[in-house]
Amino acid sequence: MARATAAAALVLRAVHLPITVVMIQMAFTAGILCVAPCGLHFGSLQHVIRWSVTVPWLFTAMLTSSMLALRHSSMGAIVVLRNVAPLVSMAIEGVITGERIEVDGATILSLLLILGGVGLYVSNDVAFSPTGVAWMAFNMTAGVLERLLQRRMIAVEPVDINKTGLMLLNNVVSLLPMSVLVYCTGEVPQWRLLARLSTADGMLLLASCVNAVAISWAGINAQAYVTATTFMVLANLNKFVVVAFGIAVLHEASSWQAVVGCGTSLLGGAAYARARSNLASRPTPVKCSEAEADDEDDEKASLQPA
């Protein structure tokens, strides 16, 4: 459900309505899914409710707390804390999802390398207050819970809803609290600015909407194959790909700290991928079946003196 795409970043430079842009992307995604309803499957009302009362609301809570944190902290502080989240997720994922999560030193070191790169990138932009810390902690909690619950309901204890159905629920249900949020942030009176978008900006907005559909689809599918921690690492690294785009194309912050920090984070991401791949390819110890174990016990008993 990440919406931090290069196209959206370019649109937001023309019109500063972030909540509105996200709502447009959500409505576009829902509309595309409703055009071909034959691809939707909702197994039971219980499963629909189970998903709808958790994931979409946690996403909105994450977005809202991020905006409130920005009022009391710098973007740099928020970015650093978001990259701490995978360490927290890794510690509790097995408890919440019920999966057996293998962790080794290389995995932890790669996450610390990513965090170090982020810290270097934002070294000149880390400022926060006690209120900001509270909102950032809430933001991280909502983000971690969202990913963990998604993983559990998609891969561990799957709901009887297909991928397109989950996409539709995510976007439609999220529009409800987002409608309140867009009003509270004062964006509604500024909607007239959308009519002033140039043709080029309009095409970029459309491109960001198409990309949002692809991201939503990829995100739902990825959670079926990778752990929540790995997904969070990928999402954070995706932001640094956008940062690299900003440095190279939009001529944004390009000090040596920014360039080296961005490169270090991406390098840490590659190291994390390598570490997880090594763990996945590690041979699983072969255990004797119960019958074989019983036979071994019988043989030992026959060899013992009467």
Residue, then its C-alpha position, 0 to 999 in steps of 0.5 A: m500500500a506504499r504510495a511513495t512513488a517517483a510519479a507521486a513525488l512529482v505531482l506533489r511538487a505541483v499540488h501540495l495535497p498529499i491526503t487527496v492524492v492518496m485518496i485519488q489513488m485509492a479510489f482509482t484502484a477500487g474503481i479498476l477492481c470493480v470494473a471486473p468484479c468476476g475476479l473478486h472472491f469473498g468466502s465469508l462475511q466473518h473473514v471480510i470483517r476480520w480483515s476490514v476491522t484491522v489492516p485498513w484502519l492500521f494503515t490509516a493510523m500509520l498515515t495519520s500519526s506520520m503527519l502528526a509526528l512531522r509537526h513535532s519532529s523532522m522527516g529525518a527522525i521519522v525515517v530513522l525510526r521507520n528503519v528501526a521498525p524491522l528490528v522490532s518486527m523481527a523480535i516479535e514476528g514469531v509470537i504474533t504470526g506463529e511462524r518460526i523465524e530464523v535469524d543469524g548475525a548476518t541478518i542483524l548486521s545487514l539491518l544495522l548497516i541499513l540503519g547506519g546509512v539512513g542515519l548518515y543520510v539524515s544526519n543534518d535533519v534529525a530533530f524531535s520533541p517528546t511529543g514527536v517521539a510519542w507520535m513516532a512510536f505510535n506510528m512504528t507500532a501501527g506499521v509493525l502491527e499492520r504488516l504482521l497481521q497482513r502476513r498472518m491473514i495471508a500466509v499463516e491463517p489465510v482468510d478466504i478472500n482472494k488477492t483482488g478482494l483484499m485489495l478492494l477491501n484495503n482501498v475502500v475501507s481506508l477511504l472511510p477514515m481518510s475522508v475524515l482525515v482530508y477534512c481535518t487537514g484542511e485540504v478540501p478547500q484547496w481541491r480547486l488547485l487540482a483543476r489547475l494541474s497542467t496536462a503533464d501533471g495530470m498524466l503524472l497523477l494518472a501514472s501514479c494511480v496506475n502505479a498504485v494499483a501495481i504496488s497494491w497488487a505486488g504488496i498483497n502478493a509479496q506478503a504471501y512469500v516473505t515475512a513481515t520483517t522482510f517486507m518492511v525492509l523492502a518497503n524502506l529500501n523502496k523509499f531509498v530508490v525514490v531518494a536516489f531518483g530525487i538526487a539524480v533527477l530532481h537534484e534534491a539533497s546531494s551532499w556527500q552524507a546523502v549520497v554515501g548514506c543512500g548507497t550504504s542503505l541500498l548496500g545493506g539491503a543487498a546484504y539482507a537479501r543475501a543473508r535471508s537467501n543463505l538462511a533459506s538454502r540452509p539444509t534442514p536437519v533430517k529427523c527419523s520418523e516415529a517408526e524408525a525411532d521405535d525400531e532403533d529402540d527395539e534394536k537397543a533393547s535386544l542387545q541389552p543382557a537379560 
